[in-house]
Each structure stands twice: as structure tokens, then as C-alpha cells.
Amino acid sequence: MSVSLVILVLYIVALFAISWYAKKRSEGSAENFALAGRKLSAPLIGVSIIGLAVGGASTIGVSEHAFKVGLSAGWYTAAWGIGAIVMGMFLARKYREANITTISELIERHHDSKAVVMGVICQIIIQLVIISLQYIAGGSIISAIMPEISFKTGVMISAVTFIGITFIGGMWSASLANVLNIILIYGGIAVATVIQYTKVGGLSGLELKLPANVPWLDFIDGVGPVGIISWIVVLVTVNLSLQAILQISLGAKDADTARKGVVWGGILMIPVGVMAALLGICAKAAYPDSVAALALPQAIVGLQPLLAGITLAALWAADVSTACNLLLSAGTLFSRDIYKRFINPTCSEAKQLLMMRMCIIITGIITVGMAMMVSGILGTIMMGLSLTAAFSVIVIVALFFPRYACKAAGFNTMLVGLLVLIAWQLVPAVRVLPHVIYLEWIACILTYALTVVLVPEKKAIAVAS
């Protein structure tokens, strides 16, 4: 058994040990399981936000993109950080003070039940896409460690681990595991970056070994200003309204803790993108003919065995941290906003907790199937995340301009957001802007405003206490 495999197995054992420890704290109520009893400290909020953002897309995905366009690929993770900082500064306090569990509860205070159902469906679609991408990254890492294991088998191993950890301990499990995950991610990727950069001969070695037709070391060219700005717009939008991010901030012990934790998480995640991009460039220099998605794991496997094991575990940790939060979020949305609200309103805490755990398993199974069909991590995730524009419009009105809220506008805005995304994929003629996120914002703002004007009798919905 290789050193890398031993380290990965030990890491998995440690994750399940943390989950069983967390299980004691998460029992007793659905709130304990979904929100850690609203007792998370600022550091735990911070590592959870970093863990959610720094997943397969921010490591393997950034490396895959840097393998093609250079250092500017690191802006993806920087955009996540900027989004988290904006969310922490302007919305984290308001969300925590609202004392909600899901974004659908906030939507329901100002809109009708159709908006709630549509909101749950759209949020779950977004999260299914992101979860499936974590399996893809996890599968590529495991197949790199053990070439005799196929990519699909690696995806299955990743899925079983991610689902199991979340099923056992909920938010406490995800938060406490993220302490270990972040230590591994930062330590492993930082050391691997230094060693790989030295191994290829530093700056002069890169210039000799890399093709001359790509701006490998330019922070802007490659992705380009339009692409970078689009990432920032998408990920600020995501941070304003994605249930998984909202759920972490709602687990804080108070509003100030939520704000501090989210802001510091945003600041501290930015360096990971730069390191992952530089590793991707080094992988291009070392393995120019490799498949982009497998280049980073292959480059790391070539390191000293102990270091290779720690670094691969760190990359896998990034997938764990993201997938667990998203699986929990999807389970919380369905169990609370669909099952308890429409199917079994009188269900006990124990029954709701059981349903939440069942939803985690079902979500995990669905996303395994999706992972087998998806390719191109960053491109796929950008499309899925763009759907959050509709939610951002709705929550901004609800939190900052409640007097303009309109009961009918929530459903209409989310439906238009979904239709715009489908049209962008199927009808090339609508692609008149650089990225779908711009069309999403324009269409959703106009839809909400027009509904307010055209259906005035449904304005001024009373805010629930």
C-alpha cells in the first residue's frame, strides 16, 4: 500500500471520528443538526465559509483552467472571497437577526407559497450541480493516487464518504471537520506549490517549458477582464443568496459573530486560488500532454511520497468541505420547506430529522449520476450558480426594501431566472451579453419591478414576526 493511500485512508478515518463526535451535539432537534444549535463561533463560521468555497472548483477546477490559460484562473477563488466579504459586510447580520433556517422562510414572509416551492427547486438544482462537481474532483484525485482504481470508482468512494459524514453529524460535523480540512488544504497546497515551482526551475524554467502563445504568468490576460468581472458578479450574487452560505451564517451564536466569520473567511480564502493556479501552470510545464483535469493530481503524485499523500489529502479535503455543507443545505431545504410545510406539517422533531437525513442520501445518489455526465468544472459551475441572481433580487427587496415587496413577484422572478438559464443554453441568439449572469440580473430586476407595477393589489405583504 502506497504512502499516499495510507494518508488518505487515515484522513477518512479521522473525518468519520470527528463526525461521530459531532453526532452527540447534533442530536435532539432539527435545528441542532441543520444549524449546530446556532452556537458556532466566528472561527468556525470562517473555516466553514472557506470550506464551502474552496472545493473542487477552487482547487482542481482552477488548476484545470490554469493549465489552459495561466495564472489568471486564480481569480475564480478571489471572486469567491470578494463575494463572501460583500455578503458578510452587508447581509450576514440581517440574515442572522431574521432568525430563519432557510432562505425560503424569508421569501415566504413577503411572497406566496408558489415562490417557496419554486425557490426550493431552484436552490436544490444549483446545489446538485456543485455537489456533482466535488465528486468529479474527488474521483480524479483518488484515481491519481491509485491508477488501478478507475475515475468512476473514485467518484463512488468520494460520494460515500461525503454523504456518510454529513448524514452522521450535520452542521457540527461539517464545521468541526473543516478545521482539519483547512489545515490540510493550506498546508498541503502551500508546500506543494513551493516544491513544484522549484522543481520546474522557477520562473526561468517555466518560461522555457511552457508554450509561448499563452500569457501564463499574467494576472489578467488569459481569462481576460470581461471573464474576471463576470466571475466576480456571479460569485457576489451567489454569496448573497445561496442557501448553503446562508445556513452557515445562521449557525452563528449572534449577528456580530456571523458578520465577522463570513468576512474573515472571504479574506483568507483568496491565496488558495493563486496557489492552485500556479500549481496548474507547473503541471503544464511538467506534463504538457496530460488531460487538464488530471494534471494537478499527476504532478503531486510525482512529489516525495509523504508530501504527495498530504497534498492529495488536502485537495480531497477541499471537496469534502464543500460537498458536506451543500448536502446538508439541500436536505434542510426539502425537509423543512417541502416536507414539513406541505406534506406533514405536524411532524415531530425526530421525524423531521429523519427526513433531513434521508434527503441527504437521496441528494447524494442523484449527484453521483450527474457527476458521470458533467465535464469542465469551472464552466459548468458558473452556469449553475448564475441562477442565484433571482434569489438575490428577492432577498435584497425583502431585507432592505420590504415596503416594495410584492406577493406575486417572487415566483415570477424565479421562473424567469430559470427560463433565462435554459434559453441561454438552448438558444444561441439570446447570448448578446458576455455572460448569462448579466442577462439574469437584468431579466430578474425587470420582472420583479414589472410585477410590482402590474399587480399592485398584491403589494405591502405583512412581515411575519
N, C-alpha and C positions, 0 to 999 in steps of 0.2 A: 504493500500500500504506500503511495507516494506521500511525501510530507504535506503537500498542498491539500490532498484529500483528507489527511488526518486533521489538519487545522479546520477545514470546512466542517467535518463531522463534529469536532469539538465545539465549534461555533453554534451549530444547530442544536446540540445538546444543551449548551448554555442558554439559548433562546427559549427552549421549552422549559428549562428550570426556572427562568425568570417568569414565564407565563404561569406556571403552577403556583409560584409565589404570589403573583398578581391576582390569581383566581380568588384568593381569600378576600381581597379588598373589593373585587368586582361583584361579589355575590350579594344577594339581598334585595336588589331593586334594579330596574332597567336603567335608572339614572346612574347608579354605580358602574354598571357595565358600559354604558354609552359615553358617559361624561366624567368618569373617575370620581363620582360624587361631588363634582365641582370643587375639587380640592387641590388641583395642580398648581405648583409654584411657577414663577417666571422661568427658571432654568428648564423645567420640564416642558413648559409651553414652547420655549425656544428650540430645544432639541427635537420636539415633535414637529414643529414647523419646518425645521431643516430636514428632518427625516422624510416628511411628506414630499418636499420639493426636490431633494437630492435623491432621486430614484434612478431607474434605468435610463430615463431620458437625459438626466443631468450628468450621467457618467458614461455609460456605453453609448447612448444616443449622441451626446456631444462629441465623444471620441470618433464615432462613426462619421459624423458630419465634418469634423476637423480633418479626417483622413482624406476628404474630398476638397474642402475649401480653405482650411487653415485655422489659425488662432481665433478668428472672429466668431467661430462656432461657440466659444465660451460665453458669448453674450446671452445665450439661452438661459443659463443659470443666473447670470447677472439680472436678467429680466425678471426671473422668479423673485430674486432678492428685492428688486425695486418694487414689485407688486406687493410683497409681504410688508415692506416698510410703509407703503401707502395705506394698506389695509390696517396695519397697527396704529398708525397715527390718526386715522380719520374714522374707522369703523369698529375696531375691536372693542373699545369701551362701550359704544352704543349697543352692539350685539350682546355683550355680557350683561348690561343693565336691562336689556329687554327680557331677560330670564326665560329664554326659549330653549328648545332642544334641537329643532331643525329649522331650516330656512322656510319650510312650508308653513310653519306656525306664524312666522312674520307675514308671509304672503296672505294667510287666511285672515289676519286682523283687518285687512283692507280690501280683500278681493273675495270672489266666490269659490265654491268647492271645486268647480271645474279647473280653476287656476292651481289649486292644491294638487289635484291629480296630475295635471299636465306638468307641474313643477317637479313632482317626484319622478315621473317618467323621464323627463329631460335630464335631471341630475343623475339618475341611475345610468342613463345612456353614456353620459360624459365619463362617469367613473368606471363603467365597464371597459371603455376604450383604454383608459390609463392603466387599469389593473392588468389587462391583457399584455400591455407593453412591458410591464415588470416581469411577467413570465418569460417573454422573449429574451430580455436581457439576462435573466437568471439562467435560462436554458443555455445561452451562448457561453456563460461563464463555466457552468458545470461541464459542458462538452469540451471546453478548452482544458479544464483540469484533467478530465478523463476522456481522451479521444475515443475510447471504446464505447462510451455512452453517447447515444445519438442526441441531437438537439431536442427532438420531441420528448425523449425520456427526461432530459434535463428540465424541460418545461414542466413536466409532471411532478418531478421531485420538488421544484420550486413551489408549485401550486399547493402541494400537500403541506409543505412547511408553512407557507404564508397563511393558508386557511386555518391550519391547526393552532398556530399561535394566537390568531385573532379570536377563534372560537373559544379558546380556554379562558383568556383573561381580559378581553375587551380593551377599553381605553387605557386602563392601568398597565396591561401587558404591552401595548404599543408604546406607551410613554416610557416605561422603565427599560424596555428593550432598546429604545432609541438612544439611551445613554451609552450603552455598549456599541450600538451601531455607529454613532457619530465619532466615538473614539477610534473605532476601526477605520471608518471612511477617511477621516482627516489624516490620521497617522499613516495608514497604508498608502493612500494616494500621494501624499506629500513625499514620502520616502521613495516610492516608485518613480515619481516624476524626476527627482534629483538624479537617481541612478540611471534611468533610461536616457535622460538628457546628456549625462556624462558618457554613457555607453556609446551613443551615436556620434560622439565627438563634439558636443556642444553646438554653438551657433555655426561655426565653420563647417562642422560635419553635416549639419542639416542642409546648409546651402549647397554642399557638394552632392548629397544623396537625393535631394528632392527635385522633382521636375521644375523647370524654370518658369512654366506658364501659369503658376498659381501663386497668389500673394500669401504664402504660408504664414508669415510672421506679422502680418498687418492686422491690427485690431478691428479695422472697419471693412476694408475690401475683402472680398470673399463672399460673406453673407451680404454685405452692402448696407448702406444707410437705410434704405427702404425696408429691407428684411429685418434689420435690428429693431427699427421703430415698430414694425408690425409685431415682433415678439414681445416688446415691452407693452404695447397696447393690449395684446391678448392676455398677458400674464398679470397685468394690473387688473384687467377685467375679471380674470379667474379668481384672484385673491379677494375681490370684493364680494363674491357670492358663491363660491364653491362650498358645498356642504361640509366636505372633509376639513377644510381650513376653518370654517365657521365653528365646527364641532370641537376642534382643538381649543380655540379661544373661549368657547363656552364652558370648557372644563376648568378654567382658571378659578382661583378662590375668590377673586374680586376683579372689578373692571380695570384698575391700575395694573394688576398683575397680567391681565390679558394683553393690554397695550404694550407693556414692557417686553413681555415674552415674544410677541409676534415681531416687534420692531428689531430686537436683537437677533432673532432667528433670521430675519431678512438680511441683516448686515453680515452675519457670519457665514452665510451660505455662498456668498459671491466668489471667494477664492477657489472653491471646488471646480467651478466651470473653467477657470483659466488652466488649472492643473490637468483636468480631463482633456481639454483641447490640446494642450502641449503634449500629453501622452499620445493622443491620436496622431499628431504630427510625427512624433518619434516612431510610432508604429508604422507610419507610411514610409519613413526612411529605412526602417529595418525589414519590413515585409511589404514591399511595393506592389506585389501581385496578390496580396491577401484579399479576402472578402471584407468589406469595410466594417461590418458589424462584428466580425471575429478578430479584427486586427489587434485591438487593445488586449483582450484576453490572451492572444497568442504572444504578444510582446511581453506580457507579465510572466507567463509560464516560462519564458526564457531567462528569467532572473534567478538569483540564488534561491533554492527550494523553500527555505523558511520564509524569506521575504515574499516570494511568489504566492505562497499559501496565505499569508496575512493580507496581501493586497487583493487577491481574488476574493477572499472572505469579506474584505471591505467593500468591494464592488457589489457583491451579493447582498451585503448588509444594506446598501442603498436601496436595493429592490425590496427587501424585507420591510424597511421602514415606511416606504411609500404604499406598498400593497396592503399592509395591515390597517393603516388608517383609512384607506379607501374601501376596503371590505367592510370595516366597521361602519363607515358612513352609509354605505348602500343598505346594510342591514337595518340601521337605525331609521332611515327614511321609510323603507317599506313597512317595518313592523309598527312604527308609530303613526305614520301619516296615511297609510292604506289599511293595514290590518286593524289597528285599534280604532281608527276613526270611522271606517266604513263597514268592516266585516264583523268585528267583535268588540263593540265599544265598552262592554262591561268586563273585559278580560282582566284577570289578576296580574300582579307584577310578575309572578312566576311564569304565567302563560306568555306574557309579552317578551320576557327574557328568553324563553324557549324559542319563540318565533324569530327573535333577533338572531339567535344562533343558527337556526335553520336557514334564514335568509343569507347568512354569511356563507354557508356551504353551497347553497344554490347559486349564488353570485359567483363563487369560485369555480364551479363546474362550467357555467356559461362562458366565463372568461378564458378558461382553458381552450375551449373550442375556438374562440375568437383569436387567441394567440397563434393558432396554427395557420391562420389565414392572413394575418397582418404583416406588412413589411414596411421598412422605412420609419424608424421610431419617431424622429422629430416631425416629419411631415404629417404623419398620422395624428400625433398628439395635438399639434396645432389646430387641425381641423376640428377635432372633438372638443377642445377647450373653448373654441370660438362660440359655442352655444351658450356659454355663461353670460354673454352680453345681455340677453333678455332678462336674466335674473338681476344683473347689476342695475339695469334701468329701474326695475321694480323695487329693489331694496333701497336704492337711493331716494326714490319718491317716498317710500314708507318711513324711512328713518329721518330724512331731512325736510321733506315737504308733504307731510301726511294730509294737509288740507286739500291737496290736489289729487289725492288717491281716488281711483275710480274702480268700483267693484268689477266691472266688465273688462277692464284694461289688462289685468294680469294674464288671463287665459289668452286673450288676443295677442298680446306681446310675445308670449312664449310660443304660441302656434306660428306666428310669423317668423320668429327666430329659427324654429325648426325647419320651416319651409325654405327659408333663405339658404340654410346649410345644404339642404337636399338639392335645391336648384343650382347652387354653386358647383356641386359635384356632377350634376347630370346635364346642365345647360351651359356650355362654354360662353354663350353670348352675354350672360349676366356678369361675367368676370371683367367688369370695367374699372375696378379698383385694384390696388396692389395685393390685397389680402382680403379674405372673406370677413375678417373681424370689422373692417371699416363699414362694409355693407350691413353687417349685423347691427352695429350701433345706430347707423342712420335709420334702418328699417324699424328697429325696436323703439327708438325715441319717437319717430313719426307715428307709429302705431299707437303707442300709449297716449300721445298728445291728441291724436285724432279721435280716439275713443272717448277721452275726457270731453272733447267738444261735441261729439255726436250723440253721446249718451249721458247728458248732464243729470238726468234724474237718478243716476247711479253713483253720483259723487258724494263726498262727505260721509263715507262709511265710518261708523263709530269705532274707535280704537278700543280693543279689548284690554282689560286690565290684567 
